[in-house]
Amino acid sequence: MNGAIAVLLLILISQITNACMWSERVEVHVLSANGYPIEGATVKAYYQRNVAGMYDAVETRITGADGAVSFSLCDSAPGYDESTLFYKYNITVVEPFTSKSKLWQDAYDVKRKGLNNLTFVYDFVLSNLTVNVRDGVGNPVNNSVVSVSGAHVSKNKTTNASGTAWFIIPLETVDVRAYFGEFVLYQRVQNLAWDTAITISAPPPIRNNVAVTVRDDEGLPVANLSVLLTTPKAEIHGKTNETGEVVFEEVAFNDVNISIVADNRTIYQRALKLTQNKTALEIVLDLHQPVISDTTIRAFNIGTVDNESYRLFFNVSAHDNITPAADLNVTLYYSVDSGPWVEVRMQNAGEGQFNAIVDLPNANTPFDISYYAKATDAAGNSKEGSRELITINYIPPPPTPTPIPSPTPPRNITSELPEPLKSMLGPVEMVLLSVSDYMWVLIFLVLVILGGTIFVFVSVNAFFYMKKAKKKENEGKVS
């Protein structure tokens, strides 16, 4: 009996300890100025729960798509007289776009009958952006991840069965991306209104038909050629018929590569961008070998009498019906005294002429040289010229030029004078040496003109002086 009473006392004490001095459910709604719920706002409740006289409990909620959260507050701290105690608590809200905060601060009120509805309205306007995601034939895409990002927003949502996702966002330019399958669809949205709806659609499915016709460089169809169409995911093989045509149907890609194989060698290859419906491609193949002439050679001894060194000039002409001469690859092959063959790329000299220069230093005559040239066109067709063998006999080197004597420097007049006079007359000599022949002529003419002027001046003065003296003499005789 005593044990049962003890258990009942423990249960009663536990219930008294956990009993709420007051409790209240708080419903919080966060809205924009135009009434749209604000998702992602942080709401906190500060209140007294276990310790009397202080806020010892904080609860945090994040608003959902409806912009709402709720709290169930319970104050179990004993020891207060309800007639004199005000049970205060605070509710704070921070919106997610610019982090502006709002505060509600009051106390428990029995008149609210356990329910406190609070609405926080911010002074900015939001937009209800509706994003519809469609596949290539216009069907809604379910479970497509849609992201919206801007200066003050970054959100991800998933489309419903109708292919739609909704966003409550600020009125700003945003980038919208939708992900499904291998597609990443993108659209930039500007000038948002209170209600804005956009549709992002995948490109229509590709249903390309590719018709390839193959002819040779004489215009005749080429049959039984293997044509390979390569897509990012598959290789499609075909063979040309008697009219030189092969058709590839329902090609599900725009970017493909087409290659043609003959004799286990790729003779044509091209990247191709297909268009919707049917793409017709006519290919002209270069099936003929290029034309190449016999190779000519000229030899020169560029060494000396005692040390021979030979330079060989090779020339060949080559052309092709399809490949321009600038795209021909002409190669020279040569061998000295039956030695190993050496390969040299010949340079295009214009008008179908190709040249190569080979230097053989320290070569002693006579020696044999074998050579031939090979031309290859853009299609890989090649043709070798005839092989030649010649013997290079001694060739005199070019004569050594007679050296040109260096000019004799002008004689230095002051070099033979004693040191005091040399230092005094040195500047004068430098001035005299710097005067050219033309300057001397000019100085001579100036001196002649100056001397003539002085002579005329003296003669005129002498004439007038004699005339004046004669006059005085006559006047003396008269007197």
Stockholm file with secondary structure:
# STOCKHOLM 1.0

chainA/1-479         MNGAIAVLLLILISQITNACMWSERVEVHVLSANGYPIEGATVKAYYQRNVAGMYDAVETRITGADGAVSFSLCDSAPGYDESTLFYKYNITVVEPFTSKSKLWQDAYDVKRKGLNNLTFVYDFVLSNLTVNVRDGVGNPVNNSVVSVSGAHVSKNKTTNASGTAWFIIPLETVDVRAYFGEFVLYQRVQNLAWDTAITISAPPPIRNNVAVTVRDDEGLPVANLSVLLTTPKAEIHGKTNETGEVVFEEVAFNDVNISIVADNRTIYQRALKLTQNKTALEIVLDLHQPVISDTTIRAFNIGTVDNESYRLFFNVSAHDNITPAADLNVTLYYSVDSGPWVEVRMQNAGEGQFNAIVDLPNANTPFDISYYAKATDAAGNSKEGSRELITINYIPPPPTPTPIPSPTPPRNITSELPEPLKSMLGPVEMVLLSVSDYMWVLIFLVLVILGGTIFVFVSVNAFFYMKKAKKKENEGKVS
#=GR chainA/1-479 SS CHHHHHHHHHHHHHHHHHCCSEEEEEEEEEECTTSCBCTTCEEEEEECSSSTTSCCEEEEEECCTTSEEEEEEEECCCCCCTTTCCCEEEEEEECTTTCCEEEEEEECCGGGTTEEEEEEECSSCEEEEEEEEECTTSCBCTTCEEEEECSSCEEEEECCTTSEEEEEEESSCEEEEEEETTEEEEEEECSCCSEEEEEEECCCCCCEEEEEEEEETTSCBCCSCEEEEECSSCEEEEECCTTSEEEEEEECCSEEEEEEEETTEEEEEEEEECCSSEEEEEEEECCSCCEECCCEEEEEECSCSSSCEEEEEEEEEEECSSSCGGGCEEEEEEEETTCCCEEEECEEEETTEEEEEEEEETCCSSEEEEEEEEEECTTSCEEECCCEEEEECCCCCCCCCCCCCCCCCCCCGGGGSCHHHHHHHHHHHHHHHHSCHHHHHHHHHHHHHHHHHHHHHHHHHHHHHHHHHHHHHHHHHHC
#=GC SS_cons         CHHHHHHHHHHHHHHHHHCCSEEEEEEEEEECTTSCBCTTCEEEEEECSSSTTSCCEEEEEECCTTSEEEEEEEECCCCCCTTTCCCEEEEEEECTTTCCEEEEEEECCGGGTTEEEEEEECSSCEEEEEEEEECTTSCBCTTCEEEEECSSCEEEEECCTTSEEEEEEESSCEEEEEEETTEEEEEEECSCCSEEEEEEECCCCCCEEEEEEEEETTSCBCCSCEEEEECSSCEEEEECCTTSEEEEEEECCSEEEEEEEETTEEEEEEEEECCSSEEEEEEEECCSCCEECCCEEEEEECSCSSSCEEEEEEEEEEECSSSCGGGCEEEEEEEETTCCCEEEECEEEETTEEEEEEEEETCCSSEEEEEEEEEECTTSCEEECCCEEEEECCCCCCCCCCCCCCCCCCCCGGGGSCHHHHHHHHHHHHHHHHSCHHHHHHHHHHHHHHHHHHHHHHHHHHHHHHHHHHHHHHHHHHC
//
